[in-house]
Amino acid sequence: MPLDPRAQRLLSMVAAAPSSRERPSPEQRRQSLTKLMQLSRNDLGAVITRDGHLSGPAGPMRYRSYAPAADTRDPALRLPGFIYFHGGGLVAGSIDTHDKVAAALSAAAGCRLLSIDYRLAPEHKFPAAIEDAIAATNFVSNQAAALGIDTNRIVVGGDSAGATLAAAVCQHAKSATTLTIALQCLICPVLDFSRQWPSREQFGAGFLIDRTTWEADLADYVPEGIDVRNPLISPLCGPDLAGLPPAIIHTAEFDPMRDEGNAYAARLANAGVAVTHVCHDGMVHNFQALGAVLPQAKSALGMIGQQIRSLLAAAAPG
């Protein structure tokens, strides 16, 4: 399929903005993502939000919880839980930049969703973010009843680099006997820094996320001497994917990260993991967050919500 015309207009608008060919600073990347995420919308239903803190490895960690407004009328109702990690290359982004995306996912999936404000690089390098992600997942699992969450229906997910964390958490959970994850949800995931996939070469410039940015993110995130083949950095390098939770994976045709997401879906399926995979024709990285200009965002988030509902219902006991 050709690049969607509306996506092309978005890319042209981004390309017309003043920019430097030099490596962008963390602050420049944060400002750029904040501006881009102003194009987010929640078209999928009203939600009730609440901010809170959980105990993280380095101190209190902020989160924002969401619940479909219709389901908050009964405080005793235990809904599926969704632990969500925002994108931004592990350098940018926050629960504020991704507020509307998180709200849309909560409404679409019928989940109590907790969006996690994990630590960012370069102030906090690897493994800070993944340690926070594991701590947040343990918190939701351990405090499920108090949070109004059904401990047997917990989803771990994220977009872009947030999906990196989600995939890594699921691999970690295989060896954590007290941690049960029902489903993983990876949206435009970043999964492998160990090799140059063809889509990274083909779409490495001019397609919303570029090589200069992801190389800067990686340099800021990974300390010198750390092998990027570590599955906590590149989950696709995990040696054994058997036994992981069922996966919902959404990739985009014109995304530099497309090939590694598609490859992860294939490896999971080959390892016997149930996989629901959709590659969105004509779309670019992070399209699902840009509903103000890309109507496909609403349909994609709605589809993800329905997939989560269906898979959790199928997995429910009895």
C-alpha positions as CSV (number, residue, x, y, z in Angstrom):
1,M,0.0,0.0,0.0
2,P,1.2,3.6,-0.6
3,L,1.7,5.9,2.3
4,D,-1.6,7.3,3.5
5,P,-2.2,10.8,2.2
6,R,-3.0,12.2,5.6
7,A,0.1,10.6,7.0
8,Q,2.1,12.2,4.1
9,R,0.7,15.6,5.0
10,L,1.7,15.1,8.6
11,L,5.2,14.1,7.6
12,S,5.4,17.2,5.3
13,M,4.4,19.4,8.2
14,V,7.0,17.9,10.5
15,A,9.7,18.2,7.8
16,A,8.8,21.9,7.3
17,A,9.5,22.6,11.0
18,P,13.0,24.1,11.8
19,S,15.4,21.4,12.8
20,S,19.1,20.7,13.2
21,R,21.1,17.9,11.6
22,E,23.0,17.5,14.8
23,R,22.1,15.0,17.5
24,P,19.1,16.4,19.3
25,S,19.5,17.0,23.1
26,P,17.2,15.2,25.5
27,E,15.3,18.4,26.1
28,Q,14.8,18.9,22.4
29,R,13.4,15.4,22.1
30,R,11.1,15.9,25.0
31,Q,9.8,19.2,23.6
32,S,9.3,17.6,20.2
33,L,7.3,14.7,21.5
34,T,5.2,16.9,23.8
35,K,4.3,19.0,20.8
36,L,3.5,16.0,18.6
37,M,1.3,14.4,21.3
38,Q,-0.9,17.4,21.3
39,L,-2.4,15.7,18.2
40,S,-3.8,12.9,20.5
41,R,-7.5,12.4,21.1
42,N,-9.8,10.2,23.1
43,D,-12.8,9.4,21.0
44,L,-13.6,6.1,22.7
45,G,-15.5,7.0,25.9
46,A,-15.5,8.9,29.1
47,V,-13.1,7.8,31.9
48,I,-12.4,8.7,35.5
49,T,-8.8,9.4,36.3
50,R,-6.9,9.5,39.6
51,D,-3.2,10.3,40.2
52,G,-1.2,8.3,42.7
53,H,2.2,7.1,43.7
54,L,3.7,3.6,44.2
55,S,6.9,2.6,45.8
56,G,9.7,2.3,43.2
57,P,13.3,1.2,43.4
58,A,14.5,4.8,43.7
59,G,11.6,6.2,45.6
60,P,7.9,7.2,44.9
61,M,6.9,6.7,41.3
62,R,3.9,8.6,39.9
63,Y,1.1,6.8,38.0
64,R,-2.3,7.9,36.6
65,S,-5.2,5.4,36.8
66,Y,-8.1,5.4,34.4
67,A,-11.4,3.6,34.5
68,P,-14.4,3.7,32.1
69,A,-16.8,6.1,33.7
70,A,-19.7,3.6,33.4
71,D,-17.8,1.0,35.4
72,T,-17.0,3.3,38.3
73,R,-20.6,3.3,39.6
74,D,-20.0,0.1,41.4
75,P,-16.8,0.5,43.5
76,A,-16.7,-3.2,44.3
77,L,-16.5,-4.2,40.6
78,R,-13.1,-5.7,39.7
79,L,-12.1,-4.9,36.2
80,P,-9.3,-6.2,34.1
81,G,-6.1,-4.3,34.8
82,F,-3.8,-2.7,32.1
83,I,-0.3,-1.6,33.1
84,Y,0.7,0.9,30.4
85,F,4.2,2.2,29.6
86,H,4.4,5.3,27.4
87,G,6.7,5.7,24.4
88,G,9.4,8.3,23.9
89,G,12.6,6.4,23.4
90,L,13.1,6.0,27.2
91,V,14.3,9.6,27.1
92,A,11.0,11.5,26.5
93,G,7.3,11.2,27.2
94,S,5.3,11.1,30.4
95,I,1.9,10.2,31.8
96,D,0.9,13.7,30.7
97,T,2.0,13.4,27.1
98,H,0.2,10.1,26.7
99,D,-2.9,11.0,28.8
100,K,-5.4,10.8,25.9
101,V,-4.0,7.6,24.5
102,A,-4.1,5.9,27.9
103,A,-7.7,7.2,28.4
104,A,-8.7,5.8,25.0
105,L,-7.2,2.4,25.7
106,S,-8.9,2.2,29.1
107,A,-12.3,3.1,27.5
108,A,-11.8,0.8,24.6
109,A,-10.6,-2.2,26.6
110,G,-12.9,-1.8,29.6
111,C,-9.8,-1.9,31.9
112,R,-8.6,-0.1,34.9
113,L,-5.4,1.2,33.3
114,L,-2.4,2.5,35.2
115,S,0.0,4.7,33.2
116,I,3.4,4.6,34.7
117,D,5.8,7.6,35.0
118,Y,9.0,5.5,35.0
119,R,12.5,7.1,35.2
120,L,14.0,8.5,32.0
121,A,17.5,8.6,30.6
122,P,20.0,10.2,30.4
123,E,19.4,11.2,34.1
124,H,18.6,7.5,34.8
125,K,20.3,5.0,32.5
126,F,19.6,1.3,32.0
127,P,18.4,-0.6,34.0
128,A,16.4,2.2,35.7
129,A,13.3,2.1,33.4
130,I,13.0,-1.6,33.4
131,E,13.4,-1.8,37.2
132,D,10.6,0.7,37.5
133,A,8.4,-1.2,35.0
134,I,8.9,-4.5,37.0
135,A,8.2,-2.7,40.3
136,A,5.0,-1.2,38.8
137,T,3.8,-4.6,37.6
138,N,4.5,-6.2,40.9
139,F,2.6,-3.3,42.6
140,V,-0.5,-3.8,40.5
141,S,-0.4,-7.6,41.0
142,N,0.0,-7.3,44.7
143,Q,-2.5,-4.5,45.2
144,A,-5.0,-5.6,42.7
145,A,-7.9,-6.0,45.1
146,A,-7.3,-2.5,46.5
147,L,-7.1,-1.1,43.0
148,G,-10.3,-2.7,41.9
149,I,-8.5,-5.0,39.5
150,D,-9.0,-8.7,38.8
151,T,-5.6,-10.3,39.5
152,N,-6.3,-13.0,36.9
153,R,-6.9,-10.4,34.1
154,I,-3.8,-8.2,34.0
155,V,-2.5,-6.8,30.7
156,V,1.0,-5.4,30.4
157,G,1.5,-3.1,27.4
158,G,2.9,0.0,25.9
159,D,3.8,1.8,22.7
160,S,7.2,2.3,21.0
161,A,9.9,2.2,23.7
162,G,7.1,1.6,26.3
163,A,6.4,-1.7,24.4
164,T,10.1,-2.5,24.9
165,L,9.5,-2.3,28.6
166,A,6.3,-4.3,28.4
167,A,7.9,-7.1,26.4
168,A,10.9,-7.2,28.8
169,V,8.6,-7.3,31.8
170,C,6.7,-10.3,30.3
171,Q,10.0,-12.1,29.7
172,H,11.1,-11.4,33.3
173,A,7.7,-12.6,34.6
174,K,8.4,-16.1,33.3
175,S,10.8,-16.7,36.2
176,A,8.7,-14.8,38.8
177,T,6.4,-17.4,40.2
178,T,4.3,-14.8,42.0
179,L,3.6,-12.7,38.9
180,T,0.9,-13.7,36.4
181,I,0.3,-11.7,33.3
182,A,-2.7,-12.6,31.2
183,L,-1.9,-10.7,28.1
184,Q,0.8,-8.4,26.5
185,C,-0.1,-5.6,24.2
186,L,2.7,-4.1,22.0
187,I,2.0,-1.1,19.8
188,C,4.6,0.0,17.2
189,P,7.2,-1.8,19.4
190,V,10.9,-1.2,19.5
191,L,12.4,-4.6,20.1
192,D,15.9,-5.0,18.7
193,F,18.9,-2.7,18.7
194,S,21.3,-5.5,17.8
195,R,21.0,-5.3,14.0
196,Q,19.9,-3.0,11.3
197,W,16.5,-4.3,10.1
198,P,15.6,-3.4,6.5
199,S,12.7,-1.2,7.6
200,R,15.1,0.8,9.8
201,E,17.2,1.4,6.7
202,Q,14.3,2.1,4.4
203,F,12.4,4.5,6.7
204,G,15.3,5.9,8.7
205,A,14.7,9.5,7.6
206,G,11.5,11.4,7.0
207,F,9.1,9.0,8.7
208,L,8.4,10.7,12.0
209,I,11.1,8.9,13.9
210,D,14.6,9.0,12.4
211,R,17.9,7.3,12.8
212,T,19.5,10.4,14.5
213,T,16.8,10.4,17.2
214,W,16.8,6.6,18.0
215,E,20.6,6.5,18.0
216,A,20.6,9.5,20.4
217,D,18.0,7.7,22.6
218,L,20.1,4.5,22.7
219,A,23.3,6.4,23.5
220,D,21.6,8.2,26.3
221,Y,19.9,5.1,27.7
222,V,22.5,2.4,27.6
223,P,25.8,2.9,29.6
224,E,29.1,2.1,27.9
225,G,30.0,-1.5,28.0
226,I,26.5,-2.9,28.1
227,D,25.6,-5.3,25.4
228,V,22.5,-4.1,23.5
229,R,21.7,-7.8,22.8
230,N,20.6,-8.0,26.5
231,P,16.9,-9.0,26.2
232,L,15.9,-6.3,28.7
233,I,17.1,-3.8,26.0
234,S,16.3,-5.8,22.9
235,P,13.5,-8.3,23.8
236,L,13.7,-9.9,20.3
237,C,17.1,-11.3,21.4
238,G,15.5,-13.3,24.2
239,P,16.7,-16.9,23.8
240,D,13.4,-18.6,24.6
241,L,10.0,-17.0,24.1
242,A,8.0,-20.1,24.9
243,G,5.6,-19.7,27.8
244,L,5.1,-16.0,27.4
245,P,1.6,-14.4,27.7
246,P,-0.6,-14.2,24.6
247,A,0.3,-11.2,22.6
248,I,-1.5,-8.4,20.7
249,I,1.0,-6.7,18.4
250,H,0.2,-3.8,16.2
251,T,2.8,-2.6,13.7
252,A,2.8,0.1,10.9
253,E,3.8,-0.4,7.3
254,F,6.0,2.8,7.1
255,D,7.5,2.5,10.6
256,P,11.3,2.0,10.8
257,M,10.5,-0.5,13.7
258,R,8.1,-2.5,11.6
259,D,10.3,-5.5,10.8
260,E,11.4,-6.2,14.4
261,G,7.7,-6.0,15.5
262,N,6.7,-8.4,12.7
263,A,9.7,-10.7,13.6
264,Y,8.7,-10.8,17.3
265,A,5.2,-11.7,16.4
266,A,6.5,-14.6,14.2
267,R,9.0,-15.8,16.9
268,L,6.3,-15.8,19.5
269,A,3.9,-17.8,17.2
270,N,6.7,-20.2,16.4
271,A,7.3,-20.7,20.2
272,G,3.7,-21.7,20.7
273,V,2.4,-18.3,22.0
274,A,-1.0,-17.2,20.8
275,V,-0.5,-14.0,18.8
276,T,-2.9,-11.5,17.3
277,H,-0.9,-9.3,14.9
278,V,-2.0,-6.5,12.7
279,C,0.3,-4.4,10.4
280,H,-1.5,-1.2,9.5
281,D,-1.3,-0.3,5.8
282,G,-0.1,3.2,5.0
283,M,0.7,4.2,8.6
284,V,3.8,5.5,10.3
285,H,5.3,5.1,13.8
286,N,3.1,6.4,16.6
287,F,0.1,6.8,14.3
288,Q,-2.3,5.4,17.0
289,A,-1.6,8.5,19.1
290,L,-2.3,11.1,16.5
291,G,-6.1,10.9,16.2
292,A,-6.5,14.7,15.5
293,V,-4.9,14.2,12.1
294,L,-5.1,10.4,11.4
295,P,-8.6,8.9,11.8
296,Q,-6.9,5.4,11.7
297,A,-5.8,6.1,15.3
298,K,-9.3,5.8,16.6
299,S,-10.0,2.6,14.6
300,A,-6.7,1.1,15.7
301,L,-7.2,1.8,19.4
302,G,-10.8,0.6,19.2
303,M,-9.6,-2.6,17.6
304,I,-7.0,-3.1,20.3
305,G,-9.6,-2.6,22.9
306,Q,-11.9,-5.2,21.4
307,Q,-9.0,-7.6,21.0
308,I,-8.2,-7.2,24.7
309,R,-11.8,-7.7,25.7
310,S,-12.1,-10.8,23.5
311,L,-8.9,-12.5,24.6
312,L,-9.5,-11.8,28.3
313,A,-13.0,-13.2,28.0
314,A,-11.8,-16.3,26.3
315,A,-9.1,-16.8,29.0
316,A,-11.5,-16.3,31.9
317,P,-12.1,-19.4,34.1
318,G,-15.4,-21.1,33.7
